[in-house]
Amino acid sequence: MVDLATHPIARRWPAQHPDRIQLYSFPTPNGVKASIALEEMGLPYEAHRVSLSDTDVKSSEFTALNPNGKIPAIIDPNGPDGPVGLFESGAILVYLAEKSGQFGGATAAQRFEILQWVMFQMGGLGPMFGQMGFFWKFAGKDIDDPRPRERYAGEARRLLGVLDTALQGRDWIAGEYSIADMAIAPWLNALNFYETKEQVGWDDHPNCVAYLERFMARPAVQKGLNIPAREG
C-alpha cells in the first residue's frame, strides 16, 4: 500500500490535490498513453512533470515509486483496496480501464482481444520503434555499421504491415475504441518525431495512415499529448 502523504515522491513533486490520481510523466509516446487515457475516461488527476534526465527519473524520490526509473507512474489514493502505486504504461492503462469501466471491453472475449494488442505494442511496436529512433535520429546514427538501422527499420516496417492488415475494415484495432488504441497510436505518431516515415514506408500502409488521423482528431488525445506540458 502506498501512502501519498509519506511517500518520498511527494517531497519532490508535492500534491496540490491529494484526493486525485497523481500522474508522474513526460509527453513521450509512453507517457502520453496515461494522460490520454485519463482525459478520455474523465478521471480526476493531477499531473507532475518528470523529465527524462537522470536527475528526475533516476532520483531516489522517483525510483521509490518506479525502481525501473522510467515514466509514467501513478499513485491512486482511491484504489480498490486502498492507495495504489503503479508503473509500466501498459499496466496503468489496464488499471485505469478497470477503474473507470471504460475502453477495456464489455465482455471477457473483448477484454482479451484488447489486451493482446496492448501486449503487441508493449513487446513489439514500442521497443522496435524506440530503437529505430535511436539509430536513425539520435546517438546511434553516428555508428558506421548500417545493420542496426536496417534491422530496426525493417522490423518497424513489418509491424506496420501487421497493423495495416488488422485494421482492414476497422476503425479501431480491437473493433471499438479502447486502451489498445491509446497504446498503439502514440507510437505511430512518434514516426514524425523520429523522422523515419520514409524508411518504414508509411504511405504504403493506408489503413495505418487513416487510423492515426482518426486518433489524432479526438479532443482528449489532443489535450493528453501535451500533459504534462514541456517547459518553454
Rosetta blueprint (number, residue, H / E / L):
1 M L
2 V L
3 D L
4 L L
5 A L
6 T L
7 H L
8 P L
9 I H
10 A H
11 R H
12 R H
13 W L
14 P L
15 A L
16 Q L
17 H L
18 P L
19 D L
20 R L
21 I E
22 Q E
23 L E
24 Y E
25 S E
26 F L
27 P L
28 T L
29 P H
30 N H
31 G H
32 V H
33 K H
34 A H
35 S H
36 I H
37 A H
38 L H
39 E H
40 E H
41 M H
42 G L
43 L L
44 P L
45 Y E
46 E E
47 A E
48 H E
49 R E
50 V L
51 S L
52 L L
53 S L
54 D H
55 T H
56 D H
57 V H
58 K L
59 S L
60 S H
61 E H
62 F H
63 T H
64 A L
65 L L
66 N L
67 P L
68 N L
69 G L
70 K L
71 I L
72 P L
73 A E
74 I E
75 I E
76 D E
77 P L
78 N L
79 G L
80 P L
81 D L
82 G L
83 P L
84 V E
85 G E
86 L E
87 F E
88 E L
89 S H
90 G H
91 A H
92 I H
93 L H
94 V H
95 Y H
96 L H
97 A H
98 E H
99 K H
100 S H
101 G L
102 Q L
103 F L
104 G L
105 G L
106 A L
107 T L
108 A H
109 A H
110 Q H
111 R H
112 F H
113 E H
114 I H
115 L H
116 Q H
117 W H
118 V H
119 M H
120 F H
121 Q H
122 M H
123 G H
124 G H
125 L H
126 G H
127 P H
128 M H
129 F H
130 G H
131 Q H
132 M H
133 G H
134 F H
135 F H
136 W H
137 K L
138 F L
139 A H
140 G H
141 K H
142 D H
143 I L
144 D L
145 D L
146 P L
147 R H
148 P H
149 R H
150 E H
151 R H
152 Y H
153 A H
154 G H
155 E H
156 A H
157 R H
158 R H
159 L H
160 L H
161 G H
162 V H
163 L H
164 D H
165 T H
166 A H
167 L L
168 Q L
169 G L
170 R L
171 D L
172 W L
173 I L
174 A L
175 G L
176 E L
177 Y L
178 S L
179 I H
180 A H
181 D H
182 M H
183 A H
184 I H
185 A H
186 P H
187 W H
188 L H
189 N H
190 A H
191 L H
192 N H
193 F H
194 Y H
195 E L
196 T L
197 K H
198 E H
199 Q H
200 V H
201 G L
202 W H
203 D H
204 D H
205 H L
206 P H
207 N H
208 C H
209 V H
210 A H
211 Y H
212 L H
213 E H
214 R H
215 F H
216 M H
217 A L
218 R L
219 P H
220 A H
221 V H
222 Q H
223 K H
224 G H
225 L L
226 N L
227 I L
228 P L
229 A L
230 R L
231 E L
232 G L
